[in-house]
Amino acid sequence: PTDERKVLILGGGPNRIGQGIEFDYCCCHASFSLSKAGYETIMMNSNPETVSTDYDTSDRLYFEPLTVEDVLNVVEKERPEGIIVQFGGQTPLKLAVPLQRYLKENKIPVAYATGGDSDATVKIWGTQPEAIDRAEDRDQFATALKKLGIMQPAGGIARTVEQAERVARDIGYPVVVRPSYVLGGRAMEIVRGEDRLRGYIEKAIAVDPNQPILVDKYLEDAVEIDVDSLADKDGNVVIGGIMEHIEQAGVHSGDSACTLPAQTVPADALQLIRNQTVALARELGVVGLMNCQYAVKWGPGGSDVYILEANPRASRTVPFVSKAIGRPLATYASLVMSGKTLEEIGFTEEIIPPHVAVKEAVLPFDKFAGADTLLGPEMRSTGEVMGIDRNLPMAFAKAELAAMQRLPKSGTVFVSVNDRSKGAAAKVASKLAVMGFSICATEGTASAMAQAGVECETVLKLHEGRPNIGDRVSAGEISLMLIISSGDERDLKDGRDLRRSALQYKVPLITTIAGAKATAAAIESMADSPIEMLALQDYYEEAGW
């Protein structure tokens, strides 16, 4: 160890669903930028697959487990000026409070103190652990929101099955059930009735029996919004990007495709989201990055905006937003944590790109025999891709192709959806029929299609005899499938088998209405014009950046 000015960056540890290389991207950018700023950078991570553990990413690497004891061993040996916990995802974030407690009780002088401030001690840089805990703790967070006048879905906290049932009865079904302090939506479920609540709560308790369970009202047909923002020590806040999810609220943000800029959300709702994000960042005392997730519902009477959660750390969308707006947010965040202001680094206003960028999840279902492909609130993707173009349909088409989803230009589309989705599915089918696709559906869905004036062939479900839809798929007669689960006992088996069949025979499968609408528009766009390939830099040049 040297006596130079230095900073310790905590990585994310082993890759897993919910915590992957997006966080490693942030750690690497922090190391590069702080090295240029004159700091000796020390990386602590225990994952040989990552770039952050390459020999030339930082000045020194500690290949150690990310535990309080191991981090403190490195801190006492290196005595860095600062520790960065907000770039590695939930793993280092959970260490923030115990680290802070130790550092307050045991003042560790920094290594460069002999040449600078002799009273300087090791500190956690950026958003302080108290603020992180305030955002993660349900009661404290609710108090902050009430003070700011920000709405959140009705909900409550439960530590037992009985308490959860009481909360659910009070706020009304459907509800979202999840354990607190988790990443990737582990054990999160949308529950529509009391008969299924008990099993879900028991599973949530199994994830972490020491943490309470959150029970929230599920907002039907809401659009989910992701916001990445950046704040400095003086309370200046700049929006990095506002992303609109293509899948409806209830599909985990890591599995949902999203667009930047937002495409359908009303301007008044977007402005309210901006105002609330800035106010919340200041209230929590954020220094560095913050990610907020909102649900928006709108109609003739105006827009309702509900905040779902706020995370005062780097999110998995930071690399996507950075590429979409042409600004390195992780670099800016590391400089802000070192004490610089947003004005000093030249990032003072939100950048809304003239092009459209689409993030799409890459899902690993083909590697897990028997796994269901149905998307929900528990994250399942293992990566993501980006499509960019001057309009949404073509950007979405590029993202789908990059995610290895081969969109057909002709053939037969199979549709089987629940009762709530039949009207919307008929509109999508009608659009595909106009493009020359043939439509087939199971009996109930086919009846809804006929009522909507869509020509449709009726096919048998798997349990209704032969030849059924499974036979049609295996014979290569189906080009695209739209399947939306009804959630009943029969569907749990038949629907799962059919979704697995689509995967086996590499038939593009859509499991949400929003995804179906976007896919239909993408297919139409590909039919109207050829795909144009341009480099990111070309889009930046067009934007005048």
DAPEVEN-V873977 format. One record per run of one state. SS is the DSSP state (H for helix, E for strand, L for the rest). FROM is the first residue (numbers start at 0). TO is the last residue. If there is no record, write none. Layout:
BEGIN
ss: (SS,SS)
from: (FROM,FROM)
to: (TO,TO)
END
This chain:
BEGIN
ss: (L,E,L,E,L,E,L,H,L,E,L,E,L,H,L,E,L,H,L,E,L,H,L,E,L,E,L,H,L,H,L,E,L,E,L,H,L,E,L,E,L,H,L,E,L,E,L,E,L,E,L,H,L,E,L,E,L,H,L,H,L,H,L,E,L,H,L,E,L,H,L,E,L,H,L,E,L,H,L,E,L,E,L,H,L,E,H,L,E,L,H,L,E,L,H,L,H,L)
from: (0,5,10,15,16,18,19,20,36,39,44,59,62,67,78,81,84,89,105,108,109,110,115,120,121,122,124,128,136,137,148,151,152,154,158,160,171,174,179,188,191,193,207,212,217,222,231,236,248,257,260,266,284,287,299,301,311,317,325,328,337,341,345,355,363,364,367,380,389,391,402,411,416,418,434,437,441,442,451,456,458,459,460,461,464,467,468,474,479,483,488,504,507,510,512,528,535,543)
to: (4,9,14,15,17,18,19,35,38,43,58,61,66,77,80,83,88,104,107,108,109,114,119,120,121,123,127,135,136,147,150,151,153,157,159,170,173,178,187,190,192,206,211,216,221,230,235,247,256,259,265,283,286,298,300,310,316,324,327,336,340,344,354,362,363,366,379,388,390,401,410,415,417,433,436,440,441,450,455,457,458,459,460,463,466,467,473,478,482,487,503,506,509,511,527,534,542,544)
END
